[in-house]
């Protein structure tokens, strides 16, 4: 149902990885490769976070700061009544793309570390953090409400003294909001 | 688009640092990323080692800026600041803008020659932009600290922008 979104979801991630592997063929300049891969990774991060997650699997997550300066991470999941075959395929592509790419970047991290090509390390670390951020956000959306994930998140964001509000508010367009974690 | 407009608004806010919460409330890291990349690109090719392909310096600038910003943020959080991690990164990143402008001016001045006069011009430009950056970021960040800790928070910011200004001032093209 969303062929364009599916295409772009995979396009930026895969081209970043391919460019990283083949950068010596394209150009001699380290800087050009670095900037290209960084741009591809940024486009990928933006499109997966803002567009493809919402369109393909009906999940979204963001951070908002309210009036008194406290920051909240909000994770939302759309409630769907029926799951069509095409949505299944799209969802599978989404999750496969989301999971496999950070794994590949982690392998690049170790290969860069052990082959001592340290100037690429900054790029690989940037790639890992951007892709893992999306992965973590969407997993949290998907599994929101389960105790284990909430406990880990509370520890990470230091909310030991703030009670976690688990409100299941169904809003107008059928989205279900859960897992509001308050941080300071 | 919404995100681009938000980034543009923050750039304007850095130019006129007034104590507004817009910079703090909707943080984003796109602006700092663009500034970091353009600054690193402009600082290229200043190495004395001619067989260098410019690689390490580019990655160095990147690492200095982001690692420095992370360390300052950790420092301010450990001192009991009320600002969140990404907000602080956002402010520090956006306040690199005056120094990026200084780098641009320096490169243009260096096109005309590298004598004493150009050095004095560059010194004045970099010095004033450094002051502007530090004041802008302090205006946003220091208020989230208790009053007796302000100097402890301002000092690393001062050092951070000082290092970047130093890199800009000592840049000499091949």
Interface residues (C-beta under 8 A of the other chain):
Chain A: X28 X29 X30 X31 X34 X35 X38 X42 X46 X50 X63 X65 X69 X71 X119 X120 X121 X122 X123 X183 X184
Chain B: X3 X24 X25 X26 X27 X30 X33 X37 X41 X44 X53 X54 X55 X56 X58 X59 X62 X63 X82 X83 X84 X86 X87 X144
